[in-house]
């Protein structure tokens, strides 16, 4: 037996990497969050505009990351970029936040969404079916389902890259095909009278209640836009997961940048088209106040009749299953890289006999499962997106810093529209973060607190290791 340290195998081609990007982005959000957005903006024009703005910001960030991925084509992605652009502490704070909130929270949220829609086909899995009442906490069948999904996908990914890659590519292609079919059938079922009625308010920004439309005044406009974008940004997030598996991608200096662009563009087009379908078949009130925010279900019933519920439930099970596989596969690589750097538990920096970070996969599984018991989909979403934006801002700012600090590093790909588009993203994301701090303090301040908690953890637990 060789005593040489194990290393990752470069197994992912351009298609596989693109499927990681698109598959990690498309979960359940596109079928749910348009309800909350519509309540906040109150018009068809702004509903579509929110998704377009989100798509532009996501594409801008993805194109900027292409430069970083070409410079540092190593496992760990964003953690590595922040460490190289700033310092070890900044990289650690991302990794700490990534493990405690961002990735585990996303895995938990998507797992809960999987369980929620599974209950349409299997009512026994409903969140109303309480299996254990411990007083302070109730454990439902939906929560147990979410945990079992996470455990199953974690186990599959410990078997090797081939298994995880196969699931990711197959499930992502299946859900893209199903979404395109939904869009085509939706446009064929479009009702011109509904479309015209929905566009009567044009681009007027107003709060929608079940009985009235209330105009915004002053800075509350900013809060409405920022609050609306929480859902769309979360639905478009996780595109950067492909950078975490850079050590397993063939020709990473080229394929990571290409996959980021192709994946985010594809998903942005699908998301905008899906919302145009909603507007063409559902009245604005029907979108805003769909039962339990399940706009996708309401649209499918309008398109396919009573069987639409089961069609969309099946699509969502496929979608969230594939999405969580991508999150689980890529997320453990950050823990692995941190452990190799000496700023996380040492044992997590080992590959198992299948050349994947098995221990990192299992600790991620345990923490995500605990989060499944701690909150509902919307609460997990609010916690995640604020912290995500903080580190996107820092990472894209890192491009400017590295251009000055290390101008001689090879850059096979340069950020598109530099410096204007990356700067535009930074400004827009800062404005959204500030607005969320003011208008959604219940979730954003605790998220900021978790990030800052990483500072004493870094110094007192791992110290300034060189």
C-alpha positions as CSV (number, residue, x, y, z in Angstrom):
1,X,0.0,0.0,0.0
2,X,1.4,3.4,-1.0
3,X,2.1,5.9,1.8
4,X,1.7,8.9,-0.6
5,X,-1.0,11.4,0.5
6,X,-4.3,11.0,-1.4
7,X,-5.3,13.7,-3.9
8,X,-8.4,14.7,-5.8
9,X,-9.1,13.2,-9.2
10,X,-9.9,15.6,-12.0
11,X,-13.2,14.0,-13.1
12,X,-15.5,16.9,-14.0
13,X,-15.7,18.2,-17.6
14,X,-17.4,21.4,-18.8
15,X,-20.9,19.8,-18.9
16,X,-20.5,18.3,-15.4
17,X,-19.3,21.7,-14.0
18,X,-22.1,23.6,-15.7
19,X,-24.6,21.1,-14.2
20,X,-23.1,21.8,-10.8
21,X,-23.7,25.5,-11.3
22,X,-27.3,25.2,-12.6
23,X,-28.2,22.3,-10.4
24,X,-27.1,24.0,-7.2
25,X,-29.1,27.1,-8.2
26,X,-32.4,25.5,-9.2
27,X,-34.1,24.2,-6.1
28,X,-37.6,25.1,-4.8
29,X,-37.2,28.9,-4.7
30,X,-38.6,29.7,-8.2
31,X,-41.8,27.9,-7.2
32,X,-42.3,29.7,-3.9
33,X,-40.6,33.1,-3.5
34,X,-42.5,35.0,-6.3
35,X,-45.5,35.2,-3.8
36,X,-43.5,37.1,-1.3
37,X,-41.9,39.3,-4.0
38,X,-45.4,40.2,-5.4
39,X,-46.7,41.1,-1.9
40,X,-43.7,43.5,-1.5
41,X,-43.8,45.1,-5.0
42,X,-47.5,44.9,-6.0
43,X,-47.1,45.0,-9.8
44,X,-46.2,42.7,-12.7
45,X,-43.5,45.1,-13.9
46,X,-41.6,45.0,-10.6
47,X,-42.0,41.3,-10.2
48,X,-40.2,40.7,-13.5
49,X,-37.7,43.5,-12.8
50,X,-36.7,42.0,-9.5
51,X,-35.8,38.7,-11.2
52,X,-34.0,40.5,-14.0
53,X,-32.0,42.7,-11.6
54,X,-31.1,39.5,-9.6
55,X,-30.0,37.8,-12.8
56,X,-27.8,40.7,-13.9
57,X,-26.2,40.8,-10.4
58,X,-25.6,37.1,-10.4
59,X,-24.1,37.1,-13.9
60,X,-21.9,40.0,-13.0
61,X,-20.6,38.2,-9.9
62,X,-20.1,34.9,-11.8
63,X,-18.2,36.6,-14.6
64,X,-16.0,38.3,-11.9
65,X,-15.3,35.0,-10.2
66,X,-14.0,33.7,-13.5
67,X,-10.8,35.7,-13.0
68,X,-10.3,34.4,-9.5
69,X,-10.9,30.8,-10.5
70,X,-8.4,31.0,-13.2
71,X,-5.8,32.4,-10.8
72,X,-6.4,29.9,-8.0
73,X,-7.8,26.7,-9.6
74,X,-7.7,24.8,-6.2
75,X,-10.3,23.1,-4.0
76,X,-11.9,25.5,-1.6
77,X,-12.9,28.3,-4.0
78,X,-14.1,31.4,-2.3
79,X,-12.2,30.5,0.9
80,X,-9.0,30.4,-1.1
81,X,-9.8,33.7,-2.9
82,X,-10.4,35.6,0.3
83,X,-7.3,34.2,2.0
84,X,-5.1,35.1,-1.0
85,X,-6.7,38.6,-1.5
86,X,-6.8,39.6,2.1
87,X,-5.5,37.3,4.9
88,X,-6.0,34.0,6.6
89,X,-8.5,35.5,9.1
90,X,-10.8,36.8,6.3
91,X,-10.6,33.4,4.6
92,X,-11.4,31.7,7.9
93,X,-14.4,34.0,8.6
94,X,-15.9,32.9,5.3
95,X,-15.2,29.2,6.0
96,X,-16.7,29.6,9.5
97,X,-19.8,31.4,8.2
98,X,-20.0,28.9,5.3
99,X,-20.1,25.9,7.6
100,X,-22.3,27.4,10.3
101,X,-24.8,29.3,8.2
102,X,-24.4,29.5,4.4
103,X,-24.0,26.0,3.1
104,X,-25.5,24.0,6.0
105,X,-28.5,26.5,6.1
106,X,-29.0,26.1,2.3
107,X,-28.8,22.3,2.6
108,X,-31.4,22.4,5.4
109,X,-33.7,24.8,3.6
110,X,-33.7,22.8,0.4
111,X,-34.2,19.6,2.5
112,X,-37.3,21.1,4.2
113,X,-38.6,22.2,0.8
114,X,-38.2,18.7,-0.5
115,X,-40.2,17.3,2.4
116,X,-42.9,20.0,2.0
117,X,-43.6,19.0,-1.6
118,X,-43.2,15.3,-1.0
119,X,-46.2,15.6,1.3
120,X,-48.4,16.3,-1.8
121,X,-47.7,12.7,-3.0
122,X,-47.3,11.2,0.4
123,X,-49.5,13.0,3.0
124,X,-47.9,11.1,5.9
125,X,-44.8,13.2,5.3
126,X,-46.6,16.5,6.1
127,X,-45.1,19.0,8.5
128,X,-48.5,18.7,10.3
129,X,-47.7,15.1,11.2
130,X,-45.9,15.6,14.6
131,X,-43.9,12.5,15.4
132,X,-42.4,13.7,18.7
133,X,-43.4,16.6,21.0
134,X,-40.6,17.6,23.3
135,X,-42.3,20.8,24.6
136,X,-39.8,23.4,23.4
137,X,-39.4,21.6,20.1
138,X,-41.7,19.5,17.9
139,X,-40.3,17.0,15.4
140,X,-42.5,16.5,12.3
141,X,-42.4,13.9,9.6
142,X,-41.3,16.6,7.2
143,X,-38.2,17.4,9.3
144,X,-37.3,13.7,9.5
145,X,-37.8,13.4,5.8
146,X,-35.4,16.3,5.2
147,X,-32.8,14.8,7.5
148,X,-33.1,11.4,5.8
149,X,-32.6,13.0,2.4
150,X,-29.4,14.8,3.6
151,X,-28.1,11.5,5.1
152,X,-28.8,9.6,1.9
153,X,-27.1,12.1,-0.4
154,X,-24.1,12.4,2.0
155,X,-23.7,8.6,2.0
156,X,-23.8,8.5,-1.8
157,X,-21.2,11.2,-2.1
158,X,-18.8,9.4,0.2
159,X,-18.7,6.5,-2.3
160,X,-16.8,8.7,-4.8
161,X,-16.9,11.5,-7.3
162,X,-18.4,9.3,-10.0
163,X,-21.6,8.6,-8.0
164,X,-22.2,12.2,-7.0
165,X,-21.4,13.5,-10.5
166,X,-23.9,11.1,-12.1
167,X,-26.7,12.1,-9.8
168,X,-25.9,15.8,-10.4
169,X,-25.8,15.7,-14.2
170,X,-28.9,13.4,-14.6
171,X,-31.1,15.2,-12.1
172,X,-30.1,18.7,-13.4
173,X,-30.8,17.8,-17.0
174,X,-34.1,16.3,-16.0
175,X,-35.3,19.4,-14.1
176,X,-34.1,21.8,-16.8
177,X,-36.1,19.8,-19.3
178,X,-39.2,19.7,-17.0
179,X,-38.9,23.5,-16.4
180,X,-38.7,24.2,-20.1
181,X,-41.8,22.0,-20.6
182,X,-43.6,23.9,-17.9
183,X,-42.7,27.2,-19.5
184,X,-43.9,26.0,-23.0
185,X,-47.2,24.5,-21.8
186,X,-47.7,27.6,-19.6
187,X,-47.3,30.0,-22.5
188,X,-49.7,27.8,-24.6
189,X,-52.2,28.1,-21.7
190,X,-51.7,31.9,-21.4
191,X,-54.9,34.0,-20.9
192,X,-54.7,37.4,-22.6
193,X,-57.3,38.9,-20.3
194,X,-55.3,37.9,-17.2
195,X,-52.0,39.2,-18.8
196,X,-53.6,42.6,-19.6
197,X,-55.2,42.9,-16.2
198,X,-51.9,42.1,-14.4
199,X,-50.0,44.8,-16.4
200,X,-52.5,47.6,-15.6
201,X,-50.3,48.6,-12.7
202,X,-47.2,48.5,-14.9
203,X,-44.1,49.4,-12.9
204,X,-45.8,50.9,-9.9
205,X,-44.1,49.9,-6.6
206,X,-46.6,49.3,-3.8
207,X,-47.4,46.8,-1.0
208,X,-50.1,44.3,-1.8
209,X,-52.5,43.2,0.9
210,X,-55.5,40.8,0.4
211,X,-57.8,43.8,-0.1
212,X,-55.7,46.8,-1.1
213,X,-52.5,48.3,-2.7
214,X,-50.6,50.6,-0.4
215,X,-48.0,53.0,-1.9
216,X,-44.5,53.2,-0.3
217,X,-43.1,56.5,1.0
218,X,-39.6,57.7,1.3
219,X,-36.8,55.2,2.1
220,X,-39.3,52.4,2.6
221,X,-39.1,52.0,-1.2
222,X,-35.5,50.8,-0.7
223,X,-36.6,48.4,2.1
224,X,-39.3,47.0,-0.2
225,X,-36.9,46.3,-3.0
226,X,-34.2,44.8,-0.7
227,X,-36.7,42.7,1.1
228,X,-38.1,41.4,-2.2
229,X,-34.7,40.4,-3.5
230,X,-34.0,38.1,-0.5
231,X,-36.0,35.4,-2.1
232,X,-34.8,35.9,-5.7
233,X,-31.1,36.1,-4.6
234,X,-31.5,33.0,-2.5
235,X,-33.1,31.2,-5.5
236,X,-30.2,32.3,-7.7
237,X,-27.5,31.5,-5.1
238,X,-25.0,28.7,-4.9
239,X,-23.7,29.3,-8.4
240,X,-20.2,29.6,-6.9
241,X,-20.3,26.0,-5.6
242,X,-18.4,24.9,-8.7
243,X,-15.4,26.8,-7.4
244,X,-15.2,24.6,-4.3
245,X,-14.5,21.5,-6.4
246,X,-11.8,23.2,-8.6
247,X,-9.4,20.5,-7.6
248,X,-11.6,17.9,-9.4
249,X,-12.3,19.8,-12.6
250,X,-10.5,19.2,-15.9
251,X,-8.7,22.3,-17.2
252,X,-10.1,24.4,-14.3
253,X,-8.5,27.6,-15.5
254,X,-10.8,27.5,-18.5
255,X,-13.8,25.4,-17.5
256,X,-14.7,27.0,-14.2
257,X,-15.2,30.4,-15.8
258,X,-17.1,29.0,-18.7
259,X,-19.4,26.9,-16.5
260,X,-20.1,29.9,-14.3
261,X,-21.2,31.9,-17.3
262,X,-23.2,29.2,-19.0
263,X,-24.9,27.9,-15.8
264,X,-26.0,31.3,-14.4
265,X,-27.2,32.6,-17.8
266,X,-29.3,29.4,-18.4
267,X,-30.9,29.7,-14.9
268,X,-31.5,33.4,-15.2
269,X,-33.4,32.9,-18.5
270,X,-35.5,30.1,-17.1
271,X,-36.4,32.1,-13.9
272,X,-37.5,35.2,-15.9
273,X,-39.5,33.0,-18.3
274,X,-41.2,31.1,-15.4
275,X,-42.3,34.4,-13.9
276,X,-43.7,35.6,-17.2
277,X,-45.7,32.3,-17.3
278,X,-47.1,33.1,-13.8
279,X,-48.2,36.5,-14.9
280,X,-49.8,35.1,-18.0
281,X,-52.1,32.6,-16.3
282,X,-52.6,33.8,-12.7
283,X,-54.0,37.1,-11.4
284,X,-51.6,39.2,-9.3
285,X,-53.6,38.3,-6.1
286,X,-53.3,34.6,-7.1
287,X,-49.6,34.9,-7.2
288,X,-49.2,37.0,-4.0
289,X,-51.6,34.9,-1.9
290,X,-51.1,31.4,-3.3
291,X,-51.7,28.8,-0.6
292,X,-48.6,28.5,1.5
293,X,-46.8,30.6,-1.2
294,X,-46.9,27.7,-3.6
295,X,-47.1,29.7,-6.8
296,X,-45.7,26.8,-8.8
297,X,-48.6,24.6,-7.6
298,X,-51.2,27.2,-8.4
299,X,-49.7,27.7,-11.9
300,X,-49.5,23.9,-12.6
301,X,-53.2,23.4,-11.6
302,X,-54.1,26.2,-14.1
303,X,-52.0,24.6,-16.8
304,X,-52.7,20.9,-16.3
305,X,-55.9,20.8,-14.2
306,X,-56.3,18.9,-10.9
307,X,-53.3,16.7,-11.8
308,X,-51.1,19.7,-11.8
309,X,-50.5,19.4,-8.1
310,X,-48.9,16.0,-8.6
311,X,-46.9,17.1,-11.6
312,X,-45.3,20.1,-9.9
313,X,-44.8,18.0,-6.7
314,X,-42.9,15.4,-8.7
315,X,-40.9,18.2,-10.5
316,X,-40.0,19.8,-7.2
317,X,-38.9,16.5,-5.6
318,X,-36.5,16.0,-8.6
319,X,-35.4,19.6,-8.4
320,X,-34.6,19.8,-4.7
321,X,-33.1,16.3,-4.7
322,X,-30.6,17.4,-7.4
323,X,-30.0,20.8,-5.8
324,X,-29.1,19.3,-2.4
325,X,-26.8,16.8,-4.1
326,X,-24.8,19.7,-5.6
327,X,-24.7,21.6,-2.3
328,X,-23.6,18.5,-0.3
329,X,-21.0,17.4,-2.9
330,X,-19.3,20.8,-3.1
331,X,-19.7,22.2,0.4
332,X,-17.5,19.6,2.1
333,X,-14.5,20.7,0.0
334,X,-14.3,24.0,1.9
335,X,-14.1,22.2,5.3
336,X,-11.5,19.9,3.8
337,X,-9.3,22.9,2.5
338,X,-9.6,24.7,5.8
339,X,-8.5,21.6,7.7
340,X,-5.5,21.3,5.4
341,X,-4.6,24.9,6.2
342,X,-4.8,24.1,10.0
343,X,-7.8,26.3,10.7
344,X,-10.4,23.6,11.1
345,X,-10.6,20.1,12.6
346,X,-7.5,18.3,11.4
347,X,-9.3,15.0,10.6
348,X,-11.5,16.7,8.1
349,X,-8.5,17.3,5.9
350,X,-8.3,13.7,4.9
351,X,-9.7,11.9,1.8
352,X,-11.3,8.5,2.2
353,X,-10.5,5.4,0.2
354,X,-12.7,6.8,-2.6
355,X,-10.7,10.0,-2.8
356,X,-13.4,12.2,-1.4
357,X,-13.4,14.1,2.0
358,X,-15.6,11.6,3.8
359,X,-15.3,13.0,7.3
360,X,-16.0,16.6,6.1
361,X,-19.1,15.3,4.3
362,X,-20.4,13.7,7.5
363,X,-19.8,16.7,9.8
364,X,-21.6,18.9,7.3
365,X,-24.5,16.3,7.3
366,X,-24.8,16.4,11.1
367,X,-24.9,20.2,11.3
368,X,-27.4,20.6,8.4
369,X,-29.6,18.0,10.0
370,X,-29.6,19.9,13.3
371,X,-30.6,23.1,11.4
372,X,-33.5,21.2,9.8
373,X,-34.9,21.0,13.4
374,X,-34.3,24.6,14.1
375,X,-36.3,26.6,11.6
376,X,-38.7,26.8,8.6
377,X,-37.8,27.5,5.0
378,X,-38.3,31.3,5.1
379,X,-36.3,31.7,8.4
380,X,-33.4,29.7,7.0
381,X,-33.5,31.8,3.8
382,X,-33.3,35.1,5.6
383,X,-30.4,34.0,7.8
384,X,-28.4,32.7,4.7
385,X,-28.7,35.5,2.1
386,X,-27.4,38.4,4.3
387,X,-24.2,36.5,5.2
388,X,-23.8,35.3,1.6
389,X,-23.9,38.9,0.3
390,X,-21.2,40.1,2.8
391,X,-18.7,37.6,1.4
392,X,-19.6,38.1,-2.2
393,X,-18.9,41.8,-1.7
394,X,-15.5,41.0,-0.1
395,X,-14.6,38.4,-2.7
396,X,-15.3,40.7,-5.7
397,X,-13.4,43.5,-3.9
398,X,-10.6,41.0,-3.7
399,X,-10.2,41.3,-7.5
400,X,-9.3,44.9,-7.2
401,X,-6.9,44.2,-4.4
402,X,-5.2,41.3,-6.2
403,X,-4.7,43.5,-9.3
404,X,-2.7,45.9,-7.2
405,X,-1.1,43.4,-4.8
406,X,-0.2,40.6,-7.2
407,X,-0.3,42.0,-10.8
408,X,2.1,39.3,-12.1
409,X,-0.1,36.3,-11.3
410,X,-1.3,34.6,-14.5
411,X,-4.9,35.5,-15.4
412,X,-6.2,33.2,-18.1
413,X,-9.5,34.9,-17.8
414,X,-10.2,38.5,-16.7
415,X,-13.3,39.9,-15.1
416,X,-15.8,41.0,-17.7
417,X,-16.5,44.8,-17.6
418,X,-13.7,45.5,-15.1
419,X,-13.7,47.8,-13.2
420,X,-17.3,49.0,-13.8
421,X,-19.4,45.8,-13.5
422,X,-17.6,44.4,-10.4
423,X,-17.9,47.9,-8.8
424,X,-21.6,48.0,-9.7
425,X,-22.2,44.7,-8.0
426,X,-20.3,45.8,-4.9
427,X,-22.4,49.0,-4.6
428,X,-25.7,47.2,-5.2
429,X,-25.0,44.4,-2.8
430,X,-23.9,46.9,0.0
431,X,-27.2,48.8,-0.5
432,X,-29.2,45.6,-0.2
433,X,-27.3,44.6,2.9
434,X,-27.8,47.9,4.6
435,X,-31.5,47.9,3.8
436,X,-31.8,44.3,5.2
437,X,-30.1,45.4,8.4
438,X,-32.7,48.1,8.8
439,X,-35.8,46.3,7.6
440,X,-35.2,42.7,8.5
441,X,-33.2,43.0,11.7
442,X,-34.6,39.8,13.3
443,X,-32.5,37.7,11.0
444,X,-29.7,39.9,9.6
445,X,-28.2,41.0,12.9
446,X,-27.9,37.4,14.2
447,X,-26.3,36.4,10.9
448,X,-23.7,39.3,11.3
449,X,-23.2,38.1,14.9
450,X,-22.3,34.6,13.7
451,X,-19.7,36.0,11.3
452,X,-18.1,38.2,14.0
453,X,-18.1,35.3,16.5
454,X,-15.6,33.7,14.1
455,X,-13.0,36.2,15.1
456,X,-12.5,34.9,18.7
457,X,-12.9,31.4,17.5
458,X,-10.1,31.9,15.1
459,X,-7.7,33.4,17.6
460,X,-8.6,31.2,20.7
461,X,-9.3,27.9,19.1
462,X,-6.9,27.7,16.1
463,X,-4.7,30.7,16.8
464,X,-2.4,32.4,14.4
465,X,-0.9,29.3,12.8
466,X,1.6,29.8,10.0
